[in-house]
Structures are given as structure tokens and as C-alpha cells.
Amino acid sequence: MWWKLVGLVVLTVALVFVVIPIRTHAVAYHPSMEPPPGRGSFGDMLGDMYLTPGTMLLILCIIGLASLVGFKVVRRQW
């Protein structure tokens, strides 16, 4: 049973991160005048995520469905 719950948590977290839109920033630089911009990190990407009302509703639906499935797994109906 524990492996089903771990799989459910991993799937839920992945779905939540997939539905969150990420802001992108266009970077323009002149190669002969200035150094290229630094590479972004995973933390920068997380900082560029933003939540819209539709995204929040979708996240709540994902968490609600995952809670229902988790409840069914714990009650041994699945």
C-alpha cells in the first residue's frame, strides 16, 4: 500500500508543477560588447512560476482527485 501512496504523491506533485505557467524573459546582448548572460538555475525557474485563477482551480482539482484516490487506497478499495 505504501508504494501506491508514494506513487500518488509523486504523480500529484508532477502534475501540479506541469500546469503552472512559467514566465519567460527574452535576453538581448551584443556579443562583442558584453559577456553572455549566466545560465538559469532550477531555483530561478521556480521563481518565474506564477499562479493564475485557472491554474489555482486546476491545482485544487488535482489535489482533490489525489486525495480521493489516496482515501480509497487507504481504505483498501483499490
PyMOL commands that set and color helices and strands:
alter all, ss='L'
color gray80, all
select helices_A, chain A and resi 2-19+42-47+53-74
alter helices_A, ss='H'
color red, helices_A
deselect
rebuild
show_as cartoon
